[in-house]
């Protein structure tokens, strides 16, 4: 703040005494019409260490646009001539070179309305530029869902700080640690810390020879105590002594107590370990359990990279799929996943799943419309001929149960009046239920009461899978090694789409087979009534898409 005459005199007469520096913390985590931030609570907790360091703190937490502007006005009124720290956290949006921090009341802002729903980072930079070489702006970013109008995109746009202003961006946890353990520490090397951290990015004034607080003038802040979790992770990294183990520590504590030691050891190991071994160690450091590996195999399969199974085991098929995805996305194609690969892969899979679910929904709607129209055109099955025509085109259609029930009743009525000999012969034919048996019946009774039924049944049997085809379909389903819980999930998914798989008991009976056949047919898959990998992948993709829509 602007010093009084007495304060200025003290600055001259008493070495080491200086007027208080100023910090502005604008932290929004809970929004009225957008997804809340997961880690936004880390930023307002900086109030205490800033105050202990002797800074005058101006804080606005979960503020609307008016409150954010008041905070900036308070900082401007302070007319700070010493050091300034500005920390921003919340939904940040941009349009090319301009960015805004949104107030908690924001509702689908567009380029035309955003100035009324947030504060411009250009204004923040202008205020910071009043203290060149002594101004740090920390911007915490977190990818969360928000509805935006025309001309805006989520996240920061181009960052071009004014002369002498330092800007650091990264996730909230890392920004908070950086503020406590580097910015406020005497002689803290901002440039080196940012350069070594994977999840921090620096812009503007960054020098390893100029600290924000020189060692002789900064208020010494007690370093953050080493937590039991950090100590345990460091001890494990030292014991393993591999590149990936130290990287796992830095992923969790980019400015932790042992960060410098970790980076020094990684540089030494980088010479020793070959790239393949380092990539493998980096994936090991992610600590993926079997469920997480299955999820990633599903994601790759949805994106049309064949993992040769979804079993949670990263064998040659999965490694090849990972390499293919990495190469197609400009990543280092090692066949091993990195911490930066995961969010990209998961987001692509979620987007693709939503697209597949929407395509399937539209195709099913079109098929159902055609089904209903055909049923209506046939007079809703008032004659035997109409019923058979409907079942010939839509054997698993919306009205197939009704049509079959009516045909069964017609057969029952005929049996009631059939002659005893013909009825006995027909019962024997039905028991055998082969094309040859029905042809023998037609030869004996060319004008028989069950003639139409016999012809219809011959057509049905000719359209069925051959024994070899059925054996192959059964073998493909058996190779999937589906556990009861997965079979139950398939039944529930089919039921949720109105395909009537019958009793939900993880047992694929005739009703379940028909539901699978209807699902496959509606999506252009080979309609066998048995599960194969393309069918399971589509079911999983549509299930993921349904959750995203919800």
RORO-407713 format. One record per residue (C-alpha): residue in one letter; x, y, z. Coordinates in steps of 0.05 Angstrom, whole numbers, padded with zeros to 5 digits, always signed. Example, Ala and Ser with C-alpha at 12.3 -4.5 7.8 and 13.67 -1.06 7.14 Angstrom:
<recs>
A+00246-00090+00156S+00273-00021+00143
</recs>
This chain:
<recs>
X+00000+00000+00000X+00021+00073-00009X+00065+00089+00052X+00051+00146+00099X+00107+00197+00114X+00123+00160+00178X+00126+00093+00143X+00171+00121+00088X+00217+00151+00142X+00221+00082+00176X+00240+00051+00109X+00299+00099+00106X+00321+00097+00178X+00309+00025+00199X+00344-00027+00155X+00301-00088+00139X+00235-00053+00154X+00189-00046+00094X+00116-00029+00082X+00070-00089+00075X+00063-00120+00006X-00007-00134-00021X-00041-00198-00044X-00107-00204-00081X-00141-00273-00081X-00202-00281-00126X-00226-00353-00116X-00291-00380-00144X-00308-00454-00136X-00385-00458-00131X-00424-00434-00191X-00499-00427-00199X-00504-00453-00270X-00437-00488-00284X-00399-00547-00256X-00365-00533-00189X-00290-00537-00185X-00261-00598-00151X-00199-00567-00121X-00219-00494-00115X-00214-00498-00039X-00138-00499-00043X-00134-00426-00065X-00171-00389-00009X-00127-00427+00041X-00070-00384+00017X-00099-00327+00058X-00064-00352+00122X+00008-00360+00095X+00002-00294+00057X-00019-00259+00121X+00036-00293+00162X+00086-00268+00110X+00063-00197+00124X+00022-00184+00062X-00042-00144+00064X-00093-00194+00036X-00154-00175-00004X-00197-00237-00012X-00261-00251-00052X-00288-00322-00048X-00346-00347-00091X-00360-00276-00113X-00406-00252-00168X-00380-00204-00221X-00393-00143-00177X-00353-00173-00119X-00295-00191-00165X-00293-00120-00191X-00295-00093-00120X-00234-00135-00104X-00196-00107-00163X-00217-00037-00144X-00191-00048-00073X-00124-00070-00101X-00122-00010-00147X-00139+00037-00089X-00082+00006-00048X-00035+00039-00098X+00018-00014-00081X+00090+00009-00094X+00124-00054-00066X+00106-00125-00085X+00039-00151-00111X+00014-00223-00114X-00052-00236-00151X-00083-00305-00149X-00142-00323-00194X-00183-00387-00192X-00250-00406-00222X-00282-00416-00290X-00237-00380-00340X-00258-00371-00413X-00225-00339-00473X-00234-00313-00543X-00167-00314-00580X-00123-00265-00542X-00172-00243-00488X-00191-00282-00425X-00241-00272-00368X-00251-00299-00297X-00326-00310-00291X-00370-00291-00232X-00410-00346-00197X-00476-00319-00226X-00453-00329-00299X-00502-00363-00346X-00478-00385-00415X-00438-00321-00430X-00422-00304-00502X-00369-00257-00530X-00423-00203-00531X-00442-00211-00457X-00379-00237-00422X-00355-00168-00399X-00419-00164-00357X-00409-00233-00327X-00335-00232-00307X-00271-00192-00301X-00221-00186-00358X-00151-00213-00346X-00127-00154-00388X-00149-00109-00330X-00113-00154-00280X-00049-00149-00321X-00055-00073-00326X-00060-00068-00250X-00001-00115-00240X+00041-00075-00289X+00044-00017-00239X+00097-00058-00201X+00144-00082-00256X+00193-00135-00232X+00153-00142-00167X+00086-00169-00192X+00067-00243-00196X+00000-00266-00224X-00019-00339-00208X-00076-00368-00250X-00105-00435-00226X-00141-00472-00282X-00185-00533-00277X-00224-00566-00334X-00297-00568-00313X-00362-00565-00353X-00393-00498-00369X-00444-00476-00422X-00416-00421-00467X-00446-00378-00521X-00418-00358-00588X-00346-00334-00591X-00321-00364-00525X-00282-00426-00507X-00263-00454-00439X-00194-00443-00410X-00141-00390-00419X-00127-00356-00485X-00061-00327-00506X-00020-00302-00446X+00021-00239-00461X+00040-00205-00395X+00062-00132-00393X+00135-00115-00383X+00161-00138-00315X+00100-00181-00296X+00107-00256-00280X+00049-00302-00297X+00046-00375-00274X-00011-00422-00294X-00028-00492-00271X-00077-00534-00230X-00101-00506-00163X-00061-00554-00119X+00004-00539-00155X-00009-00464-00156X-00022-00464-00081X+00042-00503-00067X+00082-00458-00113X+00056-00396-00077X+00074-00422-00008X+00139-00457-00022X+00170-00414-00078X+00139-00345-00083X+00141-00331-00009X+00209-00362+00004X+00272-00320+00006X+00312-00330-00057X+00258-00375-00087X+00278-00393-00158X+00213-00383-00197X+00242-00398-00265X+00277-00463-00245X+00216-00489-00208X+00169-00475-00267X+00218-00503-00317X+00223-00569-00279X+00149-00577-00264X+00106-00612-00316X+00041-00581-00294X+00064-00508-00286X+00074-00458-00343X+00108-00391-00338X+00102-00328-00379X+00133-00259-00378X+00187-00238-00328X+00222-00301-00305X+00295-00299-00282X+00335-00349-00241X+00378-00292-00216X+00320-00249-00191X+00275-00277-00136X+00208-00248-00119X+00234-00241-00048X+00309-00232-00045X+00342-00271+00010X+00359-00207+00049X+00290-00175+00046X+00237-00228+00044X+00198-00247+00107X+00220-00318+00121X+00160-00364+00121X+00166-00432+00153X+00164-00484+00098X+00103-00527+00092X+00111-00587+00140X+00126-00652+00104X+00064-00695+00108X+00067-00769+00124X+00040-00784+00054X+00095-00743+00021X+00149-00775+00063X+00123-00845+00049X+00121-00831-00027X+00191-00804-00026X+00218-00863+00015X+00186-00911-00036X+00216-00872-00095X+00286-00876-00064X+00278-00951-00051X+00255-00965-00122X+00306-00915-00151X+00275-00913-00221X+00259-00854-00266X+00184-00868-00263X+00184-00873-00186X+00214-00803-00179X+00166-00778-00233X+00108-00805-00192X+00132-00765-00132X+00138-00701-00174X+00068-00712-00204X+00040-00711-00133X+00087-00658-00104X+00116-00614-00160X+00146-00565-00109X+00152-00613-00051X+00208-00617-00001X+00247-00668-00042X+00231-00641-00111X+00301-00616-00126X+00331-00683-00104X+00281-00720-00148X+00299-00680-00209X+00373-00688-00198X+00366-00764-00192X+00321-00767-00253X+00373-00731-00295X+00424-00784-00275X+00377-00841-00288X+00357-00812-00356X+00427-00828-00381X+00424-00899-00353X+00354-00921-00371X+00334-00931-00443X+00271-00896-00468X+00229-00960-00469X+00247-00976-00397X+00232-00904-00376X+00165-00905-00411X+00148-00971-00376X+00168-00942-00308X+00127-00880-00321X+00065-00922-00333X+00080-00964-00271X+00082-00899-00231X+00009-00887-00250X-00011-00945-00205X-00066-00970-00252X-00107-01026-00221X-00143-01078-00263X-00208-01039-00266X-00171-00977-00291X-00137-01018-00344X-00203-01047-00367X-00231-00976-00372X-00172-00955-00416X-00180-01017-00460X-00253-00999-00469X-00233-00928-00487X-00184-00953-00539X-00235-01002-00568X-00288-00947-00574X-00237-00907-00614X-00227-00967-00660X-00160-00989-00633X-00165-01065-00624X-00138-01086-00555X-00156-01160-00569X-00197-01164-00507X-00221-01123-00447X-00191-01162-00390X-00148-01111-00352X-00084-01144-00378X-00039-01101-00422X-00012-01154-00470X+00014-01147-00541X-00055-01128-00568X-00065-01071-00518X+00007-01047-00527X-00003-01044-00602X-00069-01006-00593X-00035-00956-00547X+00022-00945-00597X-00029-00935-00653X-00068-00883-00612X-00004-00847-00590X+00022-00843-00661X-00044-00817-00688X-00046-00763-00634X+00025-00738-00640X+00047-00771-00575X+00111-00810-00562X+00091-00878-00590X+00121-00923-00536X+00061-00968-00523X+00062-00945-00450X+00014-00893-00423X+00036-00829-00388X+00001-00784-00339X-00011-00734-00396X-00040-00787-00442X-00097-00807-00395X-00141-00745-00397X-00135-00739-00473X-00152-00812-00484X-00211-00811-00436X-00240-00747-00465X-00235-00774-00536X-00269-00839-00515X-00325-00802-00479X-00337-00758-00540X-00337-00818-00587X-00384-00857-00541X-00433-00799-00540X-00431-00797-00617X-00443-00872-00623X-00500-00869-00573X-00533-00812-00612X-00524-00849-00678X-00555-00912-00648X-00613-00873-00619X-00629-00841-00686X-00623-00906-00724X-00669-00941-00674X-00720-00885-00680X-00719-00890-00756X-00726-00966-00752X-00784-00961-00702X-00820-00910-00746X-00814-00956-00807X-00837-01015-00763X-00899-00979-00739X-00915-00953-00809X-00912-01023-00839X-00955-01052-00783X-01006-00997-00795X-01005-01008-00871X-01020-01082-00860X-01082-01064-00821X-01049-01079-00755X-01047-01154-00770X-01121-01169-00779X-01108-01226-00828X-01062-01286-00827X-01028-01263-00890X-01014-01194-00860X-00987-01225-00796X-00939-01269-00835X-00917-01211-00880X-00901-01170-00819X-00861-01225-00785X-00823-01239-00849X-00798-01167-00851X-00794-01154-00776X-00783-01221-00741X-00762-01184-00678X-00803-01121-00689X-00844-01079-00642X-00907-01120-00656X-00874-01188-00667X-00902-01215-00601X-00972-01193-00619X-00966-01223-00689X-00939-01289-00664X-00992-01294-00610X-01046-01285-00663X-01015-01337-00709X-01010-01385-00650X-01084-01375-00637X-01099-01388-00711X-01060-01452-00708X-01096-01473-00644X-01163-01458-00675X-01146-01501-00736X-01121-01557-00693X-01187-01558-00658X-01224-01574-00723X-01170-01615-00757X-01181-01687-00772X-01149-01734-00722X-01100-01765-00771X-01075-01699-00799X-01070-01669-00729X-01029-01729-00706X-00983-01722-00767X-00976-01647-00756X-00959-01657-00682X-00905-01705-00702X-00877-01656-00754X-00877-01600-00702X-00839-01645-00653X-00785-01658-00706X-00786-01585-00730X-00741-01594-00791X-00747-01571-00863X-00751-01643-00887X-00808-01659-00839X-00849-01599-00862X-00837-01618-00936X-00862-01688-00921X-00925-01659-00889X-00938-01614-00950X-00929-01673-00997X-00980-01713-00956X-01028-01654-00946X-01018-01605-01004X-01082-01569-00983X-01076-01585-00909X-01100-01541-00853X-01029-01527-00831X-01001-01514-00901X-00987-01439-00891X-00956-01453-00823X-00911-01505-00854X-00888-01458-00910X-00875-01402-00859X-00835-01448-00814X-00792-01473-00873X-00776-01399-00889X-00757-01387-00816X-00712-01448-00812X-00678-01430-00878X-00661-01361-00849X-00631-01389-00785X-00557-01399-00772X-00529-01463-00798X-00501-01510-00746X-00431-01488-00766X-00450-01414-00762X-00483-01424-00694X-00423-01461-00667X-00378-01405-00691X-00423-01352-00659X-00424-01391-00594X-00348-01398-00595X-00340-01322-00605X-00385-01308-00546X-00349-01360-00502X-00282-01329-00520X-00305-01264-00487X-00305-01300-00420X-00362-01256-00395X-00372-01259-00320X-00444-01261-00292X-00441-01188-00273X-00423-01169-00345X-00479-01213-00373X-00528-01180-00325X-00504-01111-00347X-00518-01131-00420X-00589-01153-00401X-00602-01089-00363X-00576-01047-00421X-00621-01084-00470X-00680-01076-00423X-00667-01001-00416X-00673-00995-00492X-00740-01030-00492X-00714-01093-00527X-00747-01140-00475X-00692-01190-00459X-00737-01226-00410X-00716-01243-00339X-00654-01205-00316X-00615-01263-00287X-00549-01264-00328X-00575-01325-00366X-00584-01315-00440X-00650-01351-00455X-00691-01346-00519X-00718-01277-00500X-00648-01251-00488X-00622-01281-00553X-00678-01247-00591X-00663-01180-00557X-00590-01186-00576X-00610-01203-00647X-00655-01142-00650X-00600-01098-00622X-00549-01124-00673X-00596-01117-00731X-00615-01046-00714X-00541-01025-00712X-00518-01059-00776X-00481-01114-00738X-00484-01188-00756X-00549-01210-00725X-00533-01277-00693X-00564-01269-00625X-00496-01283-00594X-00448-01232-00565X-00382-01216-00599X-00330-01161-00587X-00362-01109-00635X-00430-01118-00601X-00401-01112-00531X-00360-01051-00550X-00422-01016-00579X-00463-01033-00517X-00409-01005-00472X-00401-00943-00516X-00476-00928-00514X-00477-00939-00439X-00421-00888-00430X-00457-00840-00477X-00521-00847-00437X-00484-00828-00373X-00453-00767-00406X-00521-00743-00430X-00550-00753-00361
</recs>
